[in-house]
Structures are given as C-alpha cells and as structure tokens.
C-alpha cells in the first residue's frame, strides 16, 4: 500500500483551515529532496506557515508539498516530500498530528501471511456449525 501520510497531511490541513486557524508544518530539513530556506533551519528542522494567506500555489500531492512563499521579502519555491513532514498542526492551539519514522516503516512492511484454508472454530473443536434458530 502507498503511504497514508500525504492523505493525513491534506485532511489535517483542511480541518485547520476550516476552523480559521493557521496550519504549520514541522519538516525534517535534512531529509532527502527537501528544498527550504536554509537560514531558517534550526536543529535540522524548519517550521513552515502554509496558510492560504502566507503561500501561493500550494500543492499537497501524494509525492510533494510544494508552494511559493516569501522569506524576508525574497520569493522562494519550497518543496518537501511527505515523508519529511514530522507534524502538521495549528499555530494557535497546537492541535494536529505528529508523525514518526515508525509510521512509514509500519506502512511499508509486508502484509501478514494469508490465513490457513480453514480457520479454527471459536470453541477450538474443528469447523464451526451453523443451525437455524426459530
């Protein structure tokens, strides 16, 4: 299965905006393919305001979070793969969702082996029996 992270990012973003709050992204700036203004990175992370008033051309796709924004008056294109997003939350109250590296590893694990042809009966005595009750 593909990652659920981009879907969750979009859903939480929509929920925050619909509640008239400011959506922020916490991004691992050291992850591969992250393009963010380096002067604002602290401890390998960056917080990005992705509210409709702060960015232009926001795209929240399965492969990228992309937008154009001004940083100290200079326009910049920002692109972040969803797996580099550590959290999406509202600035005003901190509500949102935090992601962990475990989220990706769980989603990428193989599915469990299919069950045997005949599942055990609830009482443990072979095949279950059905009967008509009137």
FIDO-289138 format. One record per atom (N, C-alpha, C): residue in three letters; y, z, x. Coordinates in steps of 0.1 Angstrom, whole numbers, plus 5000, padded with zeros to 4 digits. Last residue first. Example, Ala and Ser with C-alpha at 12.3 -4.5 7.8 and 13.67 -1.06 7.14 Angstrom:
<mikols>
SER497850715128 SER498950715137 SER500050795129 ALA494350785132 ALA495550785123 ALA496750785132 
</mikols>
This chain:
<mikols>
UNK479151534646 UNK479651504632 UNK480451624626 UNK478951404677 UNK479151524670 UNK479751494657 UNK476751234698 UNK477651214687 UNK477751354679 UNK476651274733 UNK476051284720 UNK477151284709 UNK475851194766 UNK476851194755 UNK476051204742 UNK475151344798 UNK474651294785 UNK475751304774 UNK475451254832 UNK475851324820 UNK475351264808 UNK472751274856 UNK473651194848 UNK474151274836 UNK472251584873 UNK472051444871 UNK473151374863 UNK473351854871 UNK471951824868 UNK471651674865 UNK476051944873 UNK475251934885 UNK473751894883 UNK477651944852 UNK476852064853 UNK475952054865 UNK479051704855 UNK479751824856 UNK478951954858 UNK477051484876 UNK477351544863 UNK478151674865 UNK478251274902 UNK477451394898 UNK477951434884 UNK478350914898 UNK478951044901 UNK478051164896 UNK476850654913 UNK476550744902 UNK477250884905 UNK477750514935 UNK477550444922 UNK477450544911 UNK480250714952 UNK478850664950 UNK478750594937 UNK483650594957 UNK482650694953 UNK481250624952 UNK485050444986 UNK484750444972 UNK483650544969 UNK486950635010 UNK485850555007 UNK485550554992 UNK490550645007 UNK489250705008 UNK488150605004 UNK492650415025 UNK492250475013 UNK490950535014 UNK494250495056 UNK493250415048 UNK492950495035 UNK497750575059 UNK496350605061 UNK495450515052 UNK500350535052 UNK499650425060 UNK498150455063 UNK501150755038 UNK501050635031 UNK500350525039 UNK501050945059 UNK500150955047 UNK500050825040 UNK503050845076 UNK501650845080 UNK500650865069 UNK505350885060 UNK504850745064 UNK503450745068 UNK505351165057 UNK505351075045 UNK504850935049 UNK505551265083 UNK504251275076 UNK504251185064 UNK508251245089 UNK507351145095 UNK505951145088 UNK509951305058 UNK509351355070 UNK508551235076 UNK512951325038 UNK511751255042 UNK511251315055 UNK514551485012 UNK514351475026 UNK513051415029 UNK516751404986 UNK515351404991 UNK515451395006 UNK519051604967 UNK518551474970 UNK517151484975 UNK521951804969 UNK520751774962 UNK520351624966 UNK524351884981 UNK523151874989 UNK521851834982 UNK526751874967 UNK525851984964 UNK524551984972 UNK528351664978 UNK528951784971 UNK528051894969 UNK526751464988 UNK527651544997 UNK528051674991 UNK523351424980 UNK524751424975 UNK525551514984 UNK521051235001 UNK521551344993 UNK522951334989 UNK518351135019 UNK519351085010 UNK519751195001 UNK516951145052 UNK517251205039 UNK518351125032 UNK516150975072 UNK515551105071 UNK515751175058 UNK515450645077 UNK516150735068 UNK515450865068 UNK513750485091 UNK514650565099 UNK515450655091 UNK512350335072 UNK511650445079 UNK512450525088 UNK514250145064 UNK514050265056 UNK513250375063 UNK516450045090 UNK515150025083 UNK514850155075 UNK519849965088 UNK518850075090 UNK517550045083 UNK522949845097 UNK521549815092 UNK520649925097 UNK526249765093 UNK525349875096 UNK523949825090 UNK529049605106 UNK527849585098 UNK526849695103 UNK532449725105 UNK531149715112 UNK530049695102 UNK535949745111 UNK534849705102 UNK533549685111 UNK537850015121 UNK537149895125 UNK535949865117 UNK538850255112 UNK539650135109 UNK538950005114 UNK536850435118 UNK538150445125 UNK538950315124 UNK534850215103 UNK534750335111 UNK535950335120 UNK534050055073 UNK535050075083 UNK534850215090 UNK531049865066 UNK531949975064 UNK532949985075 UNK528449695050 UNK529649685058 UNK530549795055 UNK524949745050 UNK526249745044 UNK527249715054 UNK521449795043 UNK522549725050 UNK523849735042 UNK518349895048 UNK519549955041 UNK520649885049 UNK515349695045 UNK516649735051 UNK517549815042 UNK513049645031 UNK513049635045 UNK514249685052 UNK513449665004 UNK512249735009 UNK512249735025 UNK517049725002 UNK515849645000 UNK514649725006 UNK519949774993 UNK518949864995 UNK517649794992 UNK523049675004 UNK521749625000 UNK520749735003 UNK526549664998 UNK525349755000 UNK524049684995 UNK529049545001 UNK527849465002 UNK526649555005 UNK530849815016 UNK530849685009 UNK529549625011 UNK531650165011 UNK530950055017 UNK531149925009 UNK533050354997 UNK533050365012 UNK532450245018 UNK532650334970 UNK534050324975 UNK534050314990 UNK529850364967 UNK530450234964 UNK531850224969 UNK528650564995 UNK529150554982 UNK529750414979 UNK527350635019 UNK527050505013 UNK527550484998 UNK528150775048 UNK528550785034 UNK528250645029 UNK525750895071 UNK526450775066 UNK526850795051 UNK525151065100 UNK525251075086 UNK526250965081 UNK522751035126 UNK524051005121 UNK524051015106 UNK521151165156 UNK521251145141 UNK522651105138 UNK521051255182 UNK520151145178 UNK520151105163 UNK523151435183 UNK521751485184 UNK520751375179 UNK525151215166 UNK525051345172 UNK523651395171 UNK527150925165 UNK525750975166 UNK525851115173 UNK529550795166 UNK529350895156 UNK527950965156 UNK529450595185 UNK530350705188 UNK530250815177 UNK527750395175 UNK527250495184 UNK528150615187 UNK527350285143 UNK528350305153 UNK527950425162 UNK524050125141 UNK525050215136 UNK526150235146 UNK521149995136 UNK522449945141 UNK523550025134 UNK517850025145 UNK518950085138 UNK520250035144 UNK515549935158 UNK516249845149 UNK517349905141 UNK513750245162 UNK513950105165 UNK514750035154 UNK515750555162 UNK514650475157 UNK514850325160 UNK517950695167 UNK517150655179 UNK515950575175 UNK519050785144 UNK519750675151 UNK519050625163 UNK517850865115 UNK517450885129 UNK518050765137 UNK520250955091 UNK519450855097 UNK519150895112 UNK521051055059 UNK520851105073 UNK519851015079 UNK523450935036 UNK522150905043 UNK522150985056 UNK524951035006 UNK524951035021 UNK523551005025 UNK526850974977 UNK525550964984 UNK525650954999 UNK528751174958 UNK528851094970 UNK527451084977 UNK528651164921 UNK528651234934 UNK528651134946 UNK528251074895 UNK529651074901 UNK529751164913 UNK525751034887 UNK526251174885 UNK527651194891 UNK525250784896 UNK525350804882 UNK525950944878 UNK524850844923 UNK526050774919 UNK526250784904 UNK522350984922 UNK523551054928 UNK524850984923 UNK520650784912 UNK520850914905 UNK522150984909 UNK520850584931 UNK521250564918 UNK521550694910 UNK519650734953 UNK521050674954 UNK521550654940 UNK517050774943 UNK517950894945 UNK519450844947 UNK516150504942 UNK516250594930 UNK517150714932 UNK516350414968 UNK517150354957 UNK517250444945 UNK514550594981 UNK515950584985 UNK516850524974 UNK512250524967 UNK512750664966 UNK514250664970 UNK511850274977 UNK511950294963 UNK512650424960 UNK511550315005 UNK512650235000 UNK512950254985 UNK509050485004 UNK510350535009 UNK511550455004 UNK506650395000 UNK507350424988 UNK508850464992 UNK505250115017 UNK505850245017 UNK506650275004 UNK502349945003 UNK503649955011 UNK504250085009 UNK498850005008 UNK500050005000 UNK501250005009 
</mikols>
